Amino acid sequence: MKLNPLFTVCALLLSVVALQGCGHSVKIAGDNYSFENGMIVFDEPQRAPGQESMLGYAADPIPVVRVGFVGLGGRGYGAVERFVHIEGVEIKGLCDVEADRIASSQAILDRAGFPKADAYTGREGYKALCERDDIDLIYICTDWVNHVPIAVYAMEHGKHVAVEVPAAVNVEECWQLVDTSERTRRHCMMLENCCYDFFEMTALNMAQQGLFGEILHVEGAYIHNLRPHWDIYYENWRLDFNQKHRGDNYATHGFGPVCQVLNIHRGNRLTHLVAMDTKSVVGLELAKEKMGVDEFANGDHTHTLIRTEQGQTIEIQHNVYTPRPYNRLYQITGSKGFANKYPVEGFTFDEGQLPADVHPSAPHTSYHGFVSREVFDALMRYYKHPIHQEIEEKARRVGGHGGMDFVMDYRLVYCLQNGLPLDQDVYDAAEWSCVGELSGTSAKHNSMPVKFPDFTRGDWNKIQGFKFAVAE
Ligand SMILES: NC(=O)c1ccc[n+]([C@@H]2O[C@H](COP(=O)([O-])OP(=O)(O)OC[C@H]3O[C@@H](n4cnc5c(N)ncnc54)[C@H](O)[C@@H]3O)[C@@H](O)[C@H]2O)c1
């Protein structure tokens, strides 16, 4: 008897489902996740022999950090501009597909009195840059889909890596970063600059000193109408990605800072998420206008709710389409206090939460609103993070989103120079980046819960509390 080919494919597919369905686990052939007891669970590969955890990892000190930059568009150009203000740095190589972008960054070095850097052009120019033996750090500012191939190549050639946000575009890429970093013993830091903003670090300091009591709920977002920006991205990479991918593809600015408050993989962990998105209206209009296509996967507004092992909730939002004021939310709800960055910066506290000397003459509590402006200003001074006390003035002068970008670069170089663990490790990069695919998958399956992969492979409770490393 001759079988119909369609019948054969269906039978095969069903047998995979049936076989794996015995233990309440159902896997559709070709997907990298299963359905287990009402939850979507992404495959979690075992740690391969020869790999070791990178938790708390510190490399040998590098007194002069030799850097190669890859991707010199808007963000890479700005990074070169900031790096010429950091002491103990040599810029060895500049790489972009386009030669004129290298020339613009070279001009920054000329103006700053830095020696000329070697130029690398073309889509694979980064390979020769990574293969050099006189470079310590590869700093990647390309479009999203190029981050992981370049980062992996760099680590495999013995270089530490700093990579723009999001570090990876899906779960499988997140594992590639983790596995390569663990195998090569090279740092892989995602450049989540919002973790270094002045309000965020002050509020983190306050949270760590217990001012908000027990943290219960936090919020973060990337709400930024990108209408004036879409045409600037090289070869339309960003709209192109969003046209094809549902979910919160740019979660890290809102998510990273609140994960630090919750000590994620430092005694706490993300357990699962659910996501829901709106239909696409503005995205679809843009796709028709700029790409000539009639479909757009990314919802105009995406909400993601996440729960942690310690019973907290996190809400993350993404909207890069509709006319709204820029907003990263950054909100902390604790049992004894509250912090809010957007649209209005403010704090609220229960009675007796603040030390008496914060502002001796103004009331410290308010049940209907924020503390007064005088108390707010006093708190921002009183709890200014020690890193900001040290570098704020220079950071504001050099700039980069008001100075936070410079604080980030300064910290990266400081930790490398002093042989310290970096502020953000490869597990942060993976946890914060994987929200894109996890939220897209939840939304696609009617907001079904999705288990968070444990990129530390069981080590999330070994270090207690997030902290910035400081040289003795
Ligand atoms: N942290 C922040 O605040 C922030 C702000 C803006 C952008 N970003 C991130 O920075 C990255 C770059 O964004 P952008 O706005 O500069 O984009 P862009 O389009 O202006 O620049 C990207 C550059 O990468 C180059 N490039 C692409 N493929 C390359 C390759 N194989 N080798 C070398 N160069 C290559 C392109 O030629 C282009 O010059 C993105 O990941 C983005 O999400 C972060």
The ligand as a MOL file (V3000), in Angstrom:
LIG
                    3D

  0  0  0     0  0            999 V3000
M  V30 BEGIN CTAB
M  V30 COUNTS 44 48 0 0 0
M  V30 BEGIN ATOM
M  V30 1 N 21.9520 51.0900 25.5610 0
M  V30 2 C 21.3450 52.0480 24.8780 0
M  V30 3 O 20.8940 53.0480 25.4160 0
M  V30 4 C 21.2350 51.8950 23.4040 0
M  V30 5 C 20.8400 52.9560 22.5960 0
M  V30 6 C 20.8020 52.7630 21.2330 0
M  V30 7 C 21.1230 51.5340 20.6880 0
M  V30 8 N 21.4890 50.5210 21.5030 0 CHG=1
M  V30 9 C 21.8960 49.2210 20.9580 0
M  V30 10 O 23.1110 49.3950 20.2420 0
M  V30 11 C 23.1340 48.5400 19.1140 0
M  V30 12 C 23.3670 49.3610 17.8560 0
M  V30 13 O 22.3330 50.2880 17.6970 0
M  V30 14 P 22.5440 51.5830 16.7930 0
M  V30 15 O 21.4250 52.4950 17.1180 0
M  V30 16 O 23.9230 52.0810 16.9240 0 CHG=-1
M  V30 17 O 22.3410 50.9750 15.3220 0
M  V30 18 P 22.9500 51.5130 13.9610 0
M  V30 19 O 22.1500 50.9240 12.8790 0
M  V30 20 O 23.0800 53.0090 14.0320 0
M  V30 21 O 24.4260 50.9280 13.9570 0
M  V30 22 C 24.7100 49.5780 13.7770 0
M  V30 23 C 26.0830 49.5070 13.1250 0
M  V30 24 O 26.5270 48.1590 13.1030 0
M  V30 25 C 27.2220 47.9610 11.8670 0
M  V30 26 N 27.2850 46.5330 11.5780 0
M  V30 27 C 26.2820 45.6850 11.2290 0
M  V30 28 N 26.7760 44.4420 11.0240 0
M  V30 29 C 28.1110 44.4990 11.2660 0
M  V30 30 C 29.1560 43.5570 11.2030 0
M  V30 31 N 28.9550 42.2880 10.8730 0
M  V30 32 N 30.4160 43.9740 11.4810 0
M  V30 33 C 30.6610 45.2600 11.8120 0
M  V30 34 N 29.6980 46.2030 11.8710 0
M  V30 35 C 28.4350 45.8230 11.6050 0
M  V30 36 C 26.4250 48.7570 10.8570 0
M  V30 37 O 27.1890 49.0460 9.7000 0
M  V30 38 C 26.0950 50.0110 11.6740 0
M  V30 39 O 27.1010 51.0000 11.5300 0
M  V30 40 C 21.8290 47.7710 19.1530 0
M  V30 41 O 22.0240 46.5710 19.8110 0
M  V30 42 C 20.9160 48.6470 19.9710 0
M  V30 43 O 19.8820 47.9370 20.6190 0
M  V30 44 C 21.5560 50.6760 22.8420 0
M  V30 END ATOM
M  V30 BEGIN BOND
M  V30 1 1 1 2
M  V30 2 2 2 3
M  V30 3 1 2 4
M  V30 4 1 4 5
M  V30 5 2 4 44
M  V30 6 2 5 6
M  V30 7 1 6 7
M  V30 8 2 7 8
M  V30 9 1 8 9
M  V30 10 1 8 44
M  V30 11 1 9 10
M  V30 12 1 9 42
M  V30 13 1 10 11
M  V30 14 1 11 12
M  V30 15 1 11 40
M  V30 16 1 12 13
M  V30 17 1 13 14
M  V30 18 2 14 15
M  V30 19 1 14 16
M  V30 20 1 14 17
M  V30 21 1 17 18
M  V30 22 2 18 19
M  V30 23 1 18 20
M  V30 24 1 18 21
M  V30 25 1 21 22
M  V30 26 1 22 23
M  V30 27 1 23 24
M  V30 28 1 23 38
M  V30 29 1 24 25
M  V30 30 1 25 26
M  V30 31 1 25 36
M  V30 32 1 26 27
M  V30 33 1 26 35
M  V30 34 2 27 28
M  V30 35 1 28 29
M  V30 36 1 29 30
M  V30 37 2 29 35
M  V30 38 1 30 31
M  V30 39 2 30 32
M  V30 40 1 32 33
M  V30 41 2 33 34
M  V30 42 1 34 35
M  V30 43 1 36 37
M  V30 44 1 36 38
M  V30 45 1 38 39
M  V30 46 1 40 41
M  V30 47 1 40 42
M  V30 48 1 42 43
M  V30 END BOND
M  V30 END CTAB
M  END
